Amino acid sequence: MNLIAGIDVTAGALDAQKTRLDIVAQNIANAQTTRTPQGGPYQRQVVSFESELLKRIGNGPPLETVRVASITPDRSPGQQVYNPQHPDAGPDGMVTMPNVNLAFEMVDLITASRAYEANLSVVKNARQMAMTALEIGK
Amino acid sequence: MSPLGSINPLSASPLTQIDTQLPKIGAGLPTTQGPAPTESFGQMLDGLVSNVEAKDVNAQDLTRQVLLGKNDQLHQSVIAMQEASVAFSMMIQVRNKLVESYQELMRMQV
């Protein structure tokens, strides 16, 4: 029994946007991290999405939801900063900083948050539609 | 002797020809004495109630998991709650209609 139409699709999208927000948080948190378990400075992570076919009960059209396809590191080189006091500085006194650009991350953050909001309003409207349909019987 | 009297309107051959070509109303419809329903109305109602209860239990479970920190999918919990709420409202509507029809029957003049 699925009373609220399309709610599974939206739930998948909310999941995906939440993961994106988590990754943006990780990028911002590690904007100054010069040491990682893999060695070298932190690399900015990028989330990509893919569509996923939902199995549909009943005779409706097949719906596609979204899920996180992969979280891949951004391979672009980080900024070189001259800081000989830094423990991770090279012999020439240069430190490789993470390739995180705060302006990019803020844009990503706002995009993810707006996309989340859009999906939430779909949920709200779908629920409102179901409730309005129940008003028929009154 | 009257030429008009020889015409019988009911046995006019063009009309009977048309009549045989027309589909018979109700020919393809099942009769009222069709096969008995597989489940009674009570059973169906029972199924509805247990369906609604399952949704409620699911919502409770998801909310508990979020509150206990086992899961951080807050939206799933809220969506499950909304789904349970809509299902419950539907059940209430069905019950209201049922009670209404019962009362209508009891009000009938004998």
gemmi code that builds the backbone of each chain (N, CA, C; Angstrom):
import gemmi

chains = {
    "A": [
        ("MET", (0.858, -1.195, 0.000), (0.000, 0.000, 0.000), (0.890, 1.240, 0.000)),
        ("ASN", (0.907, 1.953, -1.100), (1.698, 3.177, -1.180), (0.742, 4.335, -1.408)),
        ("LEU", (0.496, 5.095, -0.364), (-0.530, 6.131, -0.456), (0.015, 7.439, -0.979)),
        ("ILE", (1.256, 7.764, -0.622), (1.822, 9.038, -1.063), (2.614, 8.769, -2.331)),
        ("ALA", (2.145, 9.359, -3.431), (2.727, 9.049, -4.737), (4.160, 9.541, -4.842)),
        ("GLY", (5.010, 8.727, -5.441), (6.370, 9.154, -5.754), (7.262, 9.417, -4.571)),
        ("ILE", (6.865, 8.935, -3.409), (7.632, 9.295, -2.217), (8.978, 8.559, -2.191)),
        ("ASP", (9.029, 7.378, -2.795), (10.286, 6.622, -2.790), (11.351, 7.321, -3.631)),
        ("VAL", (10.902, 7.895, -4.746), (11.823, 8.623, -5.617), (12.441, 9.783, -4.842)),
        ("THR", (11.576, 10.541, -4.175), (12.043, 11.706, -3.438), (12.930, 11.298, -2.276)),
        ("ALA", (12.595, 10.182, -1.637), (13.418, 9.732, -0.515), (14.837, 9.424, -0.989)),
        ("GLY", (14.950, 8.807, -2.177), (16.277, 8.533, -2.742), (17.048, 9.809, -3.011)),
        ("ALA", (16.333, 10.810, -3.556), (16.988, 12.082, -3.859), (17.445, 12.770, -2.578)),
        ("LEU", (16.627, 12.686, -1.544), (17.000, 13.298, -0.256), (18.248, 12.627, 0.299)),
        ("ASP", (18.281, 11.314, 0.190), (19.464, 10.551, 0.620), (20.713, 11.048, -0.090)),
        ("ALA", (20.583, 11.177, -1.429), (21.740, 11.559, -2.246), (22.204, 12.963, -1.887)),
        ("GLN", (21.252, 13.891, -1.728), (21.647, 15.271, -1.412), (22.269, 15.355, -0.029)),
        ("LYS", (21.799, 14.506, 0.861), (22.361, 14.513, 2.211), (23.812, 14.034, 2.168)),
        ("THR", (24.071, 13.006, 1.369), (25.449, 12.525, 1.215), (26.332, 13.638, 0.659)),
        ("ARG", (25.795, 14.379, -0.311), (26.563, 15.470, -0.904), (26.907, 16.520, 0.142)),
        ("LEU", (25.915, 16.815, 0.985), (26.140, 17.791, 2.060), (27.216, 17.299, 3.018)),
        ("ASP", (27.179, 15.996, 3.319), (28.194, 15.413, 4.208), (29.583, 15.580, 3.614)),
        ("ILE", (29.676, 15.345, 2.306), (30.991, 15.427, 1.650), (31.489, 16.866, 1.622)),
        ("VAL", (30.559, 17.817, 1.402), (30.954, 19.233, 1.442), (31.463, 19.577, 2.836)),
        ("ALA", (30.781, 19.070, 3.845), (31.223, 19.310, 5.229), (32.623, 18.753, 5.436)),
        ("GLN", (32.870, 17.571, 4.901), (34.195, 16.950, 5.032), (35.252, 17.800, 4.330)),
        ("ASN", (34.920, 18.312, 3.143), (35.878, 19.135, 2.398), (36.214, 20.406, 3.160)),
        ("ILE", (35.188, 21.061, 3.710), (35.431, 22.314, 4.428), (36.237, 22.043, 5.698)),
        ("ALA", (35.878, 20.930, 6.361), (36.573, 20.612, 7.616), (38.048, 20.342, 7.366)),
        ("ASN", (38.362, 19.755, 6.191), (39.742, 19.380, 5.907), (40.449, 20.382, 5.005)),
        ("ALA", (39.966, 21.619, 5.003), (40.545, 22.619, 4.097), (42.001, 22.916, 4.422)),
        ("GLN", (42.448, 22.614, 5.650), (43.832, 22.915, 6.037), (44.615, 21.646, 6.349)),
        ("THR", (44.057, 20.469, 6.038), (44.716, 19.216, 6.425), (45.848, 18.897, 5.464)),
        ("THR", (47.066, 18.831, 5.986), (48.209, 18.552, 5.112), (48.728, 17.126, 5.270)),
        ("ARG", (48.064, 16.367, 6.144), (48.568, 15.009, 6.372), (47.381, 14.039, 6.402)),
        ("THR", (47.415, 13.014, 5.588), (46.326, 12.042, 5.543), (46.917, 10.643, 5.654)),
        ("PRO", (46.109, 9.634, 5.972), (46.628, 8.255, 6.037), (47.259, 7.806, 4.728)),
        ("GLN", (46.758, 8.341, 3.598), (47.317, 7.958, 2.294), (48.613, 8.708, 1.992)),
        ("GLY", (48.977, 9.657, 2.853), (50.153, 10.481, 2.594), (49.763, 11.682, 1.755)),
        ("GLY", (50.475, 12.788, 1.967), (50.182, 13.995, 1.206), (49.012, 14.753, 1.784)),
        ("PRO", (48.701, 15.892, 1.206), (47.595, 16.697, 1.733), (46.243, 16.070, 1.388)),
        ("TYR", (45.222, 16.562, 2.061), (43.849, 16.098, 1.807), (43.451, 16.478, 0.393)),
        ("GLN", (42.722, 15.569, -0.246), (42.213, 15.873, -1.581), (40.711, 16.054, -1.523)),
        ("ARG", (40.261, 17.079, -2.187), (38.835, 17.406, -2.207), (38.052, 16.233, -2.816)),
        ("GLN", (36.931, 15.873, -2.186), (36.113, 14.771, -2.686), (34.930, 15.330, -3.468)),
        ("VAL", (34.595, 14.645, -4.544), (33.484, 15.084, -5.393), (32.462, 13.951, -5.475)),
        ("VAL", (31.199, 14.289, -5.302), (30.112, 13.304, -5.355), (29.480, 13.336, -6.739)),
        ("SER", (29.231, 12.150, -7.297), (28.461, 12.113, -8.544), (27.256, 11.203, -8.343)),
        ("PHE", (26.181, 11.537, -9.036), (24.921, 10.812, -8.873), (24.650, 9.943, -10.087)),
        ("GLU", (23.837, 8.912, -9.872), (23.344, 8.116, -11.002), (21.890, 7.774, -10.738)),
        ("SER", (21.165, 7.488, -11.816), (19.749, 7.179, -11.632), (19.600, 5.688, -11.358)),
        ("GLU", (18.539, 5.370, -10.666), (18.299, 3.996, -10.256), (16.832, 3.689, -10.518)),
        ("LEU", (16.593, 2.615, -11.223), (15.205, 2.263, -11.558), (14.535, 1.661, -10.334)),
        ("LEU", (13.362, 2.175, -10.052), (12.596, 1.655, -8.917), (11.633, 0.604, -9.431)),
        ("LYS", (11.500, -0.457, -8.700), (10.478, -1.446, -9.046), (9.132, -0.854, -8.669)),
        ("ARG", (8.195, -0.984, -9.572), (6.931, -0.316, -9.339), (5.850, -1.358, -9.121)),
        ("ILE", (5.092, -1.177, -8.054), (3.960, -2.050, -7.796), (2.743, -1.399, -8.441)),
        ("GLY", (1.932, -2.196, -9.120), (0.779, -1.640, -9.797), (1.122, -1.325, -11.235)),
        ("ASN", (0.254, -0.534, -11.881), (0.418, -0.324, -13.319), (0.931, 1.068, -13.649)),
        ("GLY", (1.565, 1.730, -12.708), (2.102, 3.053, -12.997), (3.342, 2.956, -13.865)),
        ("PRO", (3.837, 4.089, -14.327), (5.060, 4.066, -15.129), (6.262, 3.740, -14.238)),
        ("PRO", (7.298, 3.119, -14.818), (8.488, 2.850, -14.012), (9.158, 4.171, -13.645)),
        ("LEU", (9.524, 4.336, -12.402), (10.109, 5.590, -11.935), (11.588, 5.402, -11.662)),
        ("GLU", (12.330, 6.473, -11.846), (13.767, 6.416, -11.590), (14.099, 7.333, -10.431)),
        ("THR", (14.762, 6.787, -9.466), (15.233, 7.616, -8.366), (16.728, 7.858, -8.568)),
        ("VAL", (17.342, 8.494, -7.618), (18.752, 8.841, -7.761), (19.516, 8.269, -6.572)),
        ("ARG", (20.760, 7.916, -6.824), (21.604, 7.476, -5.726), (23.032, 7.956, -5.991)),
        ("VAL", (23.841, 7.896, -4.986), (25.220, 8.346, -5.132), (25.981, 7.286, -5.925)),
        ("ALA", (26.559, 7.695, -7.061), (27.294, 6.740, -7.893), (28.679, 6.522, -7.311)),
        ("SER", (29.379, 7.601, -7.041), (30.736, 7.445, -6.519), (31.162, 8.721, -5.823)),
        ("ILE", (32.123, 8.573, -4.943), (32.751, 9.720, -4.291), (34.215, 9.646, -4.687)),
        ("THR", (34.615, 10.535, -5.582), (35.973, 10.443, -6.131), (36.792, 11.662, -5.715)),
        ("PRO", (38.090, 11.488, -5.535), (38.923, 12.637, -5.179), (39.198, 13.524, -6.383)),
        ("ASP", (39.256, 14.809, -6.117), (39.622, 15.797, -7.134), (41.146, 15.789, -7.240)),
        ("ARG", (41.675, 15.482, -8.446), (43.121, 15.265, -8.602), (43.898, 16.556, -8.877)),
        ("SER", (43.224, 17.675, -8.911), (43.952, 18.908, -9.244), (44.979, 19.217, -8.146)),
        ("PRO", (46.132, 19.841, -8.496), (47.178, 20.068, -7.502), (46.772, 21.132, -6.493)),
        ("GLY", (47.249, 20.978, -5.268), (46.944, 21.957, -4.231), (47.892, 23.142, -4.311)),
        ("GLN", (47.524, 24.170, -3.580), (48.323, 25.397, -3.578), (49.639, 25.171, -2.819)),
        ("GLN", (50.723, 25.751, -3.320), (52.025, 25.662, -2.640), (52.200, 26.922, -1.798)),
        ("VAL", (52.469, 26.709, -0.522), (52.619, 27.846, 0.392), (54.020, 27.782, 1.005)),
        ("TYR", (54.694, 28.928, 1.063), (56.034, 28.955, 1.691), (55.853, 29.089, 3.193)),
        ("ASN", (56.199, 28.046, 3.923), (56.050, 28.056, 5.389), (57.070, 27.089, 5.966)),
        ("PRO", (58.320, 27.505, 6.146), (59.369, 26.576, 6.583), (59.143, 26.005, 7.979)),
        ("GLN", (58.316, 26.693, 8.816), (58.071, 26.187, 10.176), (57.102, 25.007, 10.189)),
        ("HIS", (56.427, 24.800, 9.094), (55.384, 23.767, 9.068), (56.018, 22.374, 9.115)),
        ("PRO", (55.490, 21.459, 9.940), (56.103, 20.117, 10.014), (56.064, 19.364, 8.684)),
        ("ASP", (55.117, 19.696, 7.803), (55.037, 18.991, 6.524), (55.710, 19.770, 5.391)),
        ("ALA", (56.509, 20.743, 5.740), (57.178, 21.524, 4.701), (58.288, 20.692, 4.064)),
        ("GLY", (58.485, 20.890, 2.783), (59.553, 20.186, 2.065), (60.900, 20.835, 2.381)),
        ("PRO", (61.979, 20.290, 1.819), (63.307, 20.865, 2.074), (63.421, 22.321, 1.598)),
        ("ASP", (62.584, 22.687, 0.600), (62.637, 24.075, 0.126), (61.700, 24.988, 0.912)),
        ("GLY", (61.054, 24.456, 1.973), (60.170, 25.282, 2.790), (58.770, 25.440, 2.235)),
        ("MET", (58.438, 24.724, 1.161), (57.095, 24.839, 0.579), (56.191, 23.741, 1.161)),
        ("VAL", (54.955, 24.125, 1.456), (53.957, 23.174, 1.941), (52.846, 23.071, 0.889)),
        ("THR", (52.468, 21.831, 0.544), (51.339, 21.651, -0.384), (50.055, 21.628, 0.437)),
        ("MET", (49.199, 22.590, 0.200), (47.925, 22.668, 0.927), (46.875, 21.833, 0.179)),
        ("PRO", (45.771, 21.467, 0.827), (44.706, 20.736, 0.114), (44.139, 21.576, -1.021)),
        ("ASN", (43.598, 20.893, -2.031), (43.047, 21.622, -3.173), (41.599, 22.039, -2.927)),
        ("VAL", (41.261, 22.309, -1.692), (39.892, 22.719, -1.366), (39.783, 24.223, -1.577)),
        ("ASN", (38.789, 24.629, -2.352), (38.510, 26.047, -2.555), (37.214, 26.347, -1.811)),
        ("LEU", (37.330, 27.200, -0.802), (36.164, 27.442, 0.052), (34.985, 28.030, -0.729)),
        ("ALA", (35.288, 28.855, -1.710), (34.191, 29.456, -2.490), (33.411, 28.362, -3.232)),
        ("PHE", (34.142, 27.390, -3.829), (33.488, 26.270, -4.510), (32.618, 25.490, -3.525)),
        ("GLU", (33.197, 25.262, -2.355), (32.474, 24.446, -1.370), (31.201, 25.141, -0.915)),
        ("MET", (31.272, 26.458, -0.746), (30.063, 27.172, -0.330), (28.987, 27.083, -1.409)),
        ("VAL", (29.405, 27.193, -2.669), (28.430, 27.080, -3.765), (27.804, 25.693, -3.753)),
        ("ASP", (28.646, 24.681, -3.567), (28.147, 23.293, -3.507), (27.180, 23.113, -2.343)),
        ("LEU", (27.542, 23.735, -1.228), (26.713, 23.637, -0.022), (25.332, 24.213, -0.274)),
        ("ILE", (25.307, 25.392, -0.893), (24.017, 26.046, -1.136), (23.215, 25.244, -2.158)),
        ("THR", (23.891, 24.726, -3.184), (23.176, 23.929, -4.192), (22.562, 22.699, -3.550)),
        ("ALA", (23.352, 22.003, -2.717), (22.841, 20.786, -2.071), (21.674, 21.125, -1.161)),
        ("SER", (21.808, 22.212, -0.423), (20.751, 22.555, 0.519), (19.474, 22.959, -0.210)),
        ("ARG", (19.625, 23.681, -1.328), (18.429, 24.061, -2.102), (17.782, 22.833, -2.745)),
        ("ALA", (18.610, 21.911, -3.230), (18.060, 20.698, -3.847), (17.306, 19.879, -2.798)),
        ("TYR", (17.848, 19.845, -1.599), (17.192, 19.134, -0.497), (15.837, 19.773, -0.215)),
        ("GLU", (15.832, 21.103, -0.164), (14.585, 21.833, 0.082), (13.559, 21.541, -1.003)),
        ("ALA", (14.015, 21.519, -2.254), (13.093, 21.263, -3.368), (12.453, 19.890, -3.212)),
        ("ASN", (13.270, 18.905, -2.845), (12.725, 17.553, -2.670), (11.777, 17.491, -1.487)),
        ("LEU", (12.089, 18.260, -0.444), (11.190, 18.278, 0.710), (9.848, 18.881, 0.345)),
        ("SER", (9.862, 19.897, -0.522), (8.569, 20.472, -0.879), (7.774, 19.514, -1.760)),
        ("VAL", (8.481, 18.640, -2.502), (7.756, 17.592, -3.235), (7.045, 16.671, -2.241)),
        ("VAL", (7.759, 16.294, -1.178), (7.155, 15.425, -0.154), (5.931, 16.095, 0.433)),
        ("LYS", (6.089, 17.382, 0.764), (4.998, 18.113, 1.402), (3.780, 18.152, 0.486)),
        ("ASN", (4.033, 18.434, -0.799), (2.911, 18.537, -1.735), (2.253, 17.187, -1.990)),
        ("ALA", (3.075, 16.124, -2.064), (2.503, 14.791, -2.288), (1.602, 14.410, -1.117)),
        ("ARG", (2.050, 14.736, 0.079), (1.234, 14.450, 1.261), (-0.052, 15.266, 1.214)),
        ("GLN", (0.079, 16.546, 0.838), (-1.097, 17.413, 0.768), (-2.096, 16.863, -0.236)),
        ("MET", (-1.575, 16.321, -1.357), (-2.470, 15.759, -2.371), (-3.228, 14.569, -1.812)),
        ("ALA", (-2.515, 13.701, -1.087), (-3.174, 12.523, -0.505), (-4.246, 12.957, 0.496)),
        ("MET", (-3.912, 13.958, 1.323), (-4.876, 14.410, 2.318), (-6.092, 15.048, 1.651)),
        ("THR", (-5.853, 15.789, 0.566), (-6.981, 16.401, -0.155), (-7.873, 15.336, -0.756)),
        ("ALA", (-7.249, 14.249, -1.258), (-8.050, 13.158, -1.824), (-8.924, 12.541, -0.747)),
        ("LEU", (-8.412, 12.487, 0.491), (-9.214, 11.905, 1.574), (-10.361, 12.825, 1.964)),
        ("GLU", (-10.243, 14.120, 1.616), (-11.324, 15.066, 1.933), (-12.580, 14.774, 1.121)),
        ("ILE", (-12.404, 14.054, -0.015), (-13.553, 13.770, -0.886), (-14.662, 13.103, -0.079)),
        ("GLY", (-14.282, 12.177, 0.767), (-15.292, 11.378, 1.467), (-16.027, 12.143, 2.545)),
        ("LYS", (-15.546, 13.338, 2.912), (-16.181, 14.049, 4.036), (-17.476, 14.715, 3.611)),
    ],
    "B": [
        ("MET", (-58.054, -4.774, -48.333), (-57.913, -4.153, -49.637), (-57.011, -2.942, -49.558)),
        ("SER", (-56.932, -2.375, -48.323), (-56.125, -1.162, -48.186), (-54.655, -1.525, -48.319)),
        ("PRO", (-53.917, -0.810, -49.131), (-52.488, -1.120, -49.279), (-51.708, -0.868, -47.995)),
        ("LEU", (-52.222, 0.081, -47.187), (-51.482, 0.384, -45.943), (-51.573, -0.748, -44.936)),
        ("GLY", (-52.718, -1.438, -44.916), (-52.911, -2.494, -43.917), (-51.989, -3.685, -44.112)),
        ("SER", (-51.426, -3.823, -45.281), (-50.560, -4.979, -45.515), (-49.175, -4.782, -44.901)),
        ("ILE", (-48.886, -3.549, -44.449), (-47.551, -3.311, -43.859), (-47.615, -3.576, -42.360)),
        ("ASN", (-46.897, -4.536, -41.888), (-46.783, -4.771, -40.446), (-45.494, -4.120, -39.959)),
        ("PRO", (-45.609, -3.032, -39.220), (-44.384, -2.300, -38.858), (-43.406, -3.125, -38.029)),
        ("LEU", (-43.896, -4.034, -37.238), (-42.990, -4.764, -36.345), (-42.184, -5.823, -37.082)),
        ("SER", (-42.770, -6.322, -38.174), (-42.036, -7.363, -38.887), (-41.307, -6.798, -40.100)),
        ("ALA", (-41.193, -5.471, -40.133), (-40.481, -4.862, -41.253), (-39.071, -5.407, -41.301)),
        ("SER", (-38.744, -5.973, -42.447), (-37.462, -6.677, -42.512), (-36.246, -5.778, -42.293)),
        ("PRO", (-36.206, -4.517, -42.768), (-34.997, -3.712, -42.487), (-34.752, -3.542, -40.997)),
        ("LEU", (-35.834, -3.369, -40.244), (-35.662, -3.148, -38.800), (-35.093, -4.378, -38.110)),
        ("THR", (-35.631, -5.541, -38.443), (-35.119, -6.753, -37.784), (-33.668, -7.005, -38.164)),
        ("GLN", (-33.324, -6.604, -39.414), (-31.922, -6.764, -39.810), (-31.014, -5.891, -38.941)),
        ("ILE", (-31.455, -4.656, -38.709), (-30.656, -3.757, -37.865), (-30.566, -4.317, -36.451)),
        ("ASP", (-31.721, -4.817, -35.998), (-31.763, -5.295, -34.610), (-30.795, -6.449, -34.384)),
        ("THR", (-30.661, -7.343, -35.362), (-29.745, -8.466, -35.159), (-28.292, -8.008, -35.121)),
        ("GLN", (-28.019, -6.868, -35.819), (-26.631, -6.395, -35.840), (-26.255, -5.646, -34.568)),
        ("LEU", (-27.234, -5.106, -33.866), (-26.913, -4.321, -32.664), (-26.455, -5.245, -31.534)),
        ("PRO", (-25.465, -4.811, -30.781), (-25.051, -5.618, -29.630), (-26.111, -5.599, -28.543)),
        ("LYS", (-26.239, -6.710, -27.920), (-27.242, -6.810, -26.854), (-26.701, -6.190, -25.566)),
        ("ILE", (-27.505, -5.335, -24.974), (-27.077, -4.676, -23.733), (-26.958, -5.724, -22.625)),
        ("GLY", (-25.844, -5.680, -21.942), (-25.668, -6.589, -20.813), (-25.236, -7.976, -21.209)),
        ("ALA", (-24.974, -8.185, -22.516), (-24.601, -9.532, -22.944), (-23.241, -9.924, -22.388)),
        ("GLY", (-22.307, -8.957, -22.390), (-20.962, -9.285, -21.921), (-20.778, -9.112, -20.429)),
        ("LEU", (-21.798, -8.586, -19.759), (-21.628, -8.310, -18.330), (-21.869, -9.575, -17.502)),
        ("PRO", (-21.161, -9.730, -16.414), (-21.418, -10.891, -15.560), (-22.767, -10.738, -14.872)),
        ("THR", (-23.366, -11.848, -14.606), (-24.653, -11.798, -13.920), (-24.427, -11.489, -12.451)),
        ("THR", (-25.501, -11.124, -11.769), (-25.364, -10.785, -10.355), (-24.997, -12.017, -9.535)),
        ("GLN", (-25.298, -13.195, -10.080), (-24.953, -14.424, -9.365), (-23.561, -14.903, -9.782)),
        ("GLY", (-22.603, -13.991, -9.798), (-21.242, -14.314, -10.208), (-20.538, -15.114, -9.131)),
        ("PRO", (-19.236, -15.355, -9.330), (-18.496, -16.110, -8.318), (-18.432, -15.338, -7.009)),
        ("ALA", (-18.406, -16.052, -5.926), (-18.375, -15.417, -4.610), (-17.023, -14.730, -4.420)),
        ("PRO", (-16.980, -13.568, -3.766), (-15.704, -12.899, -3.520), (-14.786, -13.771, -2.677)),
        ("THR", (-13.481, -13.655, -2.941), (-12.533, -14.533, -2.253), (-12.390, -14.178, -0.786)),
        ("GLU", (-12.598, -12.875, -0.467), (-12.512, -12.529, 0.951), (-13.686, -11.635, 1.306)),
        ("SER", (-14.112, -11.730, 2.538), (-15.256, -10.945, 2.959), (-14.822, -9.519, 3.224)),
        ("PHE", (-15.787, -8.653, 3.384), (-15.490, -7.244, 3.639), (-14.745, -7.097, 4.963)),
        ("GLY", (-15.144, -7.923, 5.931), (-14.479, -7.881, 7.233), (-13.003, -8.210, 7.116)),
        ("GLN", (-12.712, -9.242, 6.304), (-11.303, -9.632, 6.116), (-10.520, -8.514, 5.453)),
        ("MET", (-11.179, -7.852, 4.483), (-10.512, -6.767, 3.771), (-10.191, -5.630, 4.735)),
        ("LEU", (-11.146, -5.337, 5.602), (-10.970, -4.274, 6.595), (-9.848, -4.636, 7.554)),
        ("ASP", (-9.831, -5.915, 7.893), (-8.784, -6.414, 8.782), (-7.413, -6.212, 8.143)),
        ("GLY", (-7.338, -6.526, 6.845), (-6.089, -6.326, 6.107), (-5.665, -4.866, 6.111)),
        ("LEU", (-6.652, -3.985, 5.934), (-6.365, -2.548, 5.922), (-5.784, -2.118, 7.265)),
        ("VAL", (-6.420, -2.567, 8.329), (-5.966, -2.170, 9.667), (-4.557, -2.674, 9.924)),
        ("SER", (-4.288, -3.920, 9.530), (-2.940, -4.449, 9.801), (-1.906, -3.753, 8.917)),
        ("ASN", (-2.323, -3.333, 7.719), (-1.431, -2.562, 6.846), (-1.047, -1.242, 7.491)),
        ("VAL", (-2.059, -0.560, 8.025), (-1.829, 0.731, 8.679), (-0.935, 0.540, 9.899)),
        ("GLU", (-1.180, -0.545, 10.614), (-0.384, -0.792, 11.811), (1.072, -1.063, 11.436)),
        ("ALA", (1.256, -1.808, 10.325), (2.631, -2.088, 9.878), (3.366, -0.798, 9.553)),
        ("LYS", (2.663, 0.133, 8.915), (3.285, 1.427, 8.587), (3.668, 2.169, 9.862)),
        ("ASP", (2.787, 2.110, 10.834), (3.037, 2.801, 12.099), (4.259, 2.203, 12.800)),
        ("VAL", (4.317, 0.873, 12.817), (5.451, 0.186, 13.468), (6.754, 0.544, 12.755)),
        ("ASN", (6.682, 0.581, 11.420), (7.857, 0.935, 10.612), (8.343, 2.346, 10.949)),
        ("ALA", (7.377, 3.292, 11.048), (7.737, 4.675, 11.371), (8.371, 4.747, 12.750)),
        ("GLN", (7.790, 4.003, 13.702), (8.334, 4.004, 15.065), (9.749, 3.461, 15.077)),
        ("ASP", (9.946, 2.403, 14.310), (11.255, 1.751, 14.270), (12.313, 2.702, 13.711)),
        ("LEU", (11.950, 3.369, 12.586), (12.908, 4.289, 11.954), (13.223, 5.454, 12.892)),
        ("THR", (12.183, 5.983, 13.548), (12.390, 7.116, 14.453), (13.276, 6.704, 15.624)),
        ("ARG", (13.046, 5.492, 16.130), (13.865, 5.024, 17.248), (15.323, 4.907, 16.815)),
        ("GLN", (15.518, 4.382, 15.607), (16.898, 4.242, 15.117), (17.590, 5.591, 14.998)),
        ("VAL", (16.837, 6.605, 14.522), (17.426, 7.946, 14.394), (17.747, 8.499, 15.781)),
        ("LEU", (16.808, 8.313, 16.714), (17.009, 8.868, 18.066), (18.147, 8.166, 18.785)),
        ("LEU", (18.331, 6.876, 18.488), (19.415, 6.140, 19.147), (20.748, 6.350, 18.451)),
        ("GLY", (20.728, 7.061, 17.333), (21.975, 7.344, 16.635), (22.457, 6.208, 15.752)),
        ("LYS", (21.601, 5.202, 15.512), (22.020, 4.097, 14.637), (21.902, 4.484, 13.169)),
        ("ASN", (21.160, 5.547, 12.912), (20.851, 5.945, 11.543), (20.769, 7.474, 11.537)),
        ("ASP", (21.260, 8.113, 10.487), (21.145, 9.575, 10.457), (20.206, 10.039, 9.350)),
        ("GLN", (19.363, 9.143, 8.870), (18.421, 9.508, 7.811), (17.145, 10.056, 8.431)),
        ("LEU", (17.238, 11.313, 8.843), (16.110, 11.951, 9.519), (14.879, 12.027, 8.614)),
        ("HIS", (15.136, 12.330, 7.318), (14.000, 12.495, 6.414), (13.224, 11.195, 6.247)),
        ("GLN", (13.957, 10.052, 6.264), (13.251, 8.770, 6.111), (12.286, 8.552, 7.271)),
        ("SER", (12.732, 8.915, 8.447), (11.873, 8.758, 9.617), (10.636, 9.642, 9.496)),
        ("VAL", (10.859, 10.907, 9.094), (9.718, 11.827, 9.001), (8.775, 11.395, 7.882)),
        ("ILE", (9.359, 10.933, 6.751), (8.517, 10.476, 5.640), (7.691, 9.275, 6.077)),
        ("ALA", (8.315, 8.347, 6.808), (7.579, 7.170, 7.290), (6.453, 7.592, 8.218)),
        ("MET", (6.730, 8.605, 9.053), (5.674, 9.102, 9.943), (4.524, 9.684, 9.149)),
        ("GLN", (4.867, 10.470, 8.110), (3.814, 11.075, 7.289), (2.991, 10.008, 6.592)),
        ("GLU", (3.688, 8.970, 6.100), (2.989, 7.895, 5.416), (2.020, 7.199, 6.367)),
        ("ALA", (2.498, 6.963, 7.589), (1.638, 6.334, 8.590), (0.451, 7.222, 8.896)),
        ("SER", (0.711, 8.530, 8.953), (-0.368, 9.464, 9.268), (-1.431, 9.468, 8.172)),
        ("VAL", (-0.978, 9.472, 6.911), (-1.945, 9.472, 5.800), (-2.732, 8.160, 5.797)),
        ("ALA", (-2.033, 7.041, 6.024), (-2.721, 5.745, 6.036), (-3.749, 5.699, 7.161)),
        ("PHE", (-3.375, 6.275, 8.296), (-4.304, 6.293, 9.430), (-5.529, 7.139, 9.097)),
        ("SER", (-5.291, 8.300, 8.463), (-6.422, 9.152, 8.085), (-7.352, 8.418, 7.136)),
        ("MET", (-6.761, 7.628, 6.217), (-7.592, 6.888, 5.282), (-8.439, 5.866, 6.022)),
        ("MET", (-7.809, 5.200, 6.990), (-8.554, 4.206, 7.775), (-9.707, 4.874, 8.521)),
        ("ILE", (-9.451, 6.055, 9.076), (-10.497, 6.784, 9.796), (-11.638, 7.140, 8.849)),
        ("GLN", (-11.275, 7.545, 7.629), (-12.317, 7.893, 6.654), (-13.177, 6.684, 6.324)),
        ("VAL", (-12.533, 5.538, 6.145), (-13.274, 4.309, 5.836), (-14.219, 3.975, 6.988)),
        ("ARG", (-13.697, 4.092, 8.195), (-14.522, 3.801, 9.381), (-15.690, 4.780, 9.466)),
        ("ASN", (-15.435, 6.080, 9.224), (-16.510, 7.066, 9.288), (-17.618, 6.723, 8.305)),
        ("LYS", (-17.208, 6.338, 7.083), (-18.205, 6.000, 6.065), (-19.007, 4.776, 6.496)),
        ("LEU", (-18.320, 3.819, 7.090), (-18.972, 2.581, 7.515), (-20.006, 2.870, 8.587)),
        ("VAL", (-19.622, 3.653, 9.579), (-20.539, 3.992, 10.669), (-21.706, 4.801, 10.128)),
        ("GLU", (-21.390, 5.699, 9.202), (-22.434, 6.535, 8.612), (-23.479, 5.678, 7.908)),
        ("SER", (-23.004, 4.689, 7.127), (-23.950, 3.846, 6.389), (-24.768, 2.991, 7.351)),
        ("TYR", (-24.142, 2.541, 8.432), (-24.870, 1.761, 9.431), (-25.975, 2.604, 10.044)),
        ("GLN", (-25.632, 3.834, 10.414), (-26.632, 4.703, 11.036), (-27.754, 5.025, 10.068)),
        ("GLU", (-27.387, 5.182, 8.802), (-28.402, 5.439, 7.773), (-29.382, 4.274, 7.709)),
        ("LEU", (-28.841, 3.046, 7.794), (-29.704, 1.861, 7.776), (-30.601, 1.815, 8.991)),
        ("MET", (-30.057, 2.170, 10.159), (-30.848, 2.104, 11.389), (-31.960, 3.146, 11.397)),
        ("ARG", (-31.754, 4.224, 10.644), (-32.741, 5.291, 10.593), (-33.886, 4.959, 9.626)),
        ("MET", (-33.746, 3.838, 8.925), (-34.733, 3.506, 7.900), (-36.100, 3.226, 8.505)),
        ("GLN", (-37.141, 3.750, 7.870), (-38.510, 3.539, 8.360), (-38.953, 2.113, 8.027)),
        ("VAL", (-39.475, 1.431, 9.019), (-39.943, 0.067, 8.777), (-41.476, 0.063, 8.715)),
    ],
}
model = gemmi.Model(1)
for chain_id, residues in chains.items():
    chain = gemmi.Chain(chain_id)
    for i, (resn, *xyz) in enumerate(residues, 1):
        res = gemmi.Residue()
        res.name, res.seqid = resn, gemmi.SeqId(i, " ")
        for name, pos in zip(("N", "CA", "C"), xyz):
            atom = gemmi.Atom()
            atom.name, atom.element = name, gemmi.Element(name[0])
            atom.pos, atom.b_iso = gemmi.Position(*pos), 0.0
            res.add_atom(atom)
        chain.add_residue(res)
    model.add_chain(chain)
structure = gemmi.Structure()
structure.add_model(model)
structure.setup_entities()
